[in-house]
């Protein structure tokens, strides 16, 4: 093993940690400024359910011929998007993570819709 290997490993770890430390903190309901903490938490509870964002949602590996499954996953993604948007409405400035999550769900919805249209 090279004598430089530990130095490179340390440099990689330091670079990884610095990006984590400089990343914006995730919004928490205690920071909500457009709705109460209780309302925010109630909305957040709809994000992580087995019929919303925590359910299998991707349409990428589903055949365009399997319209029933594509429609089922489209519905799950629409629920997920609505739940994430609802939480986001509790913040005058949503955090970048929530914005990215909403965009990701919108992208999955587009894939589902495109396959359904084939």
C-alpha positions as CSV (number, residue, x, y, z in Angstrom):
1,X,0.0,0.0,0.0
2,X,1.3,3.4,-0.9
3,X,2.5,5.7,1.9
4,X,0.2,8.4,0.4
5,X,-3.0,6.3,0.6
6,X,-3.8,7.5,4.2
7,X,-3.3,11.1,3.1
8,X,-5.6,10.7,0.1
9,X,-8.2,8.9,2.3
10,X,-8.1,11.8,4.8
11,X,-8.4,14.4,2.0
12,X,-11.5,12.6,0.6
13,X,-13.1,12.4,4.0
14,X,-12.4,16.1,4.7
15,X,-13.9,17.1,1.3
16,X,-17.0,15.0,2.0
17,X,-17.5,16.4,5.5
18,X,-17.0,20.0,4.3
19,X,-19.7,19.7,1.8
20,X,-22.0,18.2,4.4
21,X,-21.2,21.0,6.8
22,X,-21.8,23.7,4.2
23,X,-25.1,22.2,3.0
24,X,-28.2,24.1,4.2
25,X,-30.0,22.5,7.1
26,X,-33.2,20.7,6.4
27,X,-36.3,22.6,7.3
28,X,-38.1,21.4,10.3
29,X,-41.6,22.1,11.4
30,X,-40.4,24.2,14.3
31,X,-39.1,26.6,11.7
32,X,-42.4,26.9,9.8
33,X,-43.4,30.5,9.5
34,X,-46.6,30.2,7.4
35,X,-48.4,27.5,9.4
36,X,-48.3,26.2,13.0
37,X,-46.0,23.4,14.0
38,X,-49.0,21.1,14.4
39,X,-50.3,21.8,10.9
40,X,-46.8,21.4,9.5
41,X,-46.3,18.0,11.3
42,X,-49.7,16.8,10.2
43,X,-48.9,17.7,6.6
44,X,-45.4,16.0,7.0
45,X,-47.1,12.8,8.2
46,X,-48.7,12.5,4.7
47,X,-45.3,12.5,3.0
48,X,-44.0,9.3,4.6
49,X,-46.7,6.7,4.2
50,X,-46.9,3.5,2.3
51,X,-49.4,5.1,-0.2
52,X,-47.3,8.2,-0.8
53,X,-43.6,9.0,-1.0
54,X,-42.4,5.9,0.8
55,X,-44.2,3.6,-1.6
56,X,-42.4,2.2,-4.7
57,X,-43.0,5.1,-7.2
58,X,-40.6,4.8,-10.1
59,X,-42.0,4.0,-13.5
60,X,-38.6,3.7,-15.2
61,X,-38.5,-0.1,-14.9
62,X,-42.2,-0.6,-15.6
63,X,-43.1,-1.7,-19.1
64,X,-45.1,0.8,-21.2
65,X,-47.5,-2.1,-21.8
66,X,-48.3,-2.4,-18.1
67,X,-50.7,0.6,-18.1
68,X,-52.5,-0.4,-14.8
69,X,-49.2,-0.4,-12.9
70,X,-48.1,2.8,-14.5
71,X,-51.4,4.5,-13.5
72,X,-51.1,3.1,-10.0
73,X,-47.6,4.5,-9.7
74,X,-48.6,7.8,-11.2
75,X,-51.3,8.1,-8.6
76,X,-48.8,7.4,-5.8
77,X,-46.5,10.1,-7.2
78,X,-49.3,12.6,-7.5
79,X,-50.1,11.9,-3.8
80,X,-46.4,12.3,-2.9
81,X,-46.2,15.6,-4.9
82,X,-49.3,17.0,-3.2
83,X,-47.9,16.0,0.3
84,X,-44.5,17.6,-0.4
85,X,-46.0,20.7,-1.8
86,X,-48.3,21.0,1.2
87,X,-45.4,20.9,3.6
88,X,-43.5,23.3,1.5
89,X,-46.3,25.8,1.8
90,X,-45.6,26.1,5.5
91,X,-42.3,27.9,4.8
92,X,-41.9,31.3,3.2
93,X,-38.5,30.1,2.0
94,X,-38.5,26.3,1.5
95,X,-35.1,24.6,2.0
96,X,-33.3,23.3,-1.1
97,X,-33.8,19.7,-0.1
98,X,-37.6,20.1,-0.2
99,X,-37.3,21.9,-3.5
100,X,-35.1,19.1,-4.9
101,X,-37.5,16.4,-3.6
102,X,-40.5,18.1,-5.3
103,X,-38.6,18.4,-8.6
104,X,-37.6,14.7,-8.4
105,X,-41.3,13.7,-7.9
106,X,-42.3,15.9,-10.8
107,X,-39.6,14.2,-13.0
108,X,-41.0,10.7,-12.0
109,X,-44.5,11.8,-12.8
110,X,-43.4,12.9,-16.3
111,X,-41.8,9.5,-16.9
112,X,-45.0,7.8,-15.8
113,X,-47.1,10.0,-18.0
114,X,-44.8,9.5,-21.0
115,X,-45.0,5.7,-20.7
116,X,-48.8,5.8,-20.3
117,X,-49.0,7.8,-23.5
118,X,-47.0,5.3,-25.5
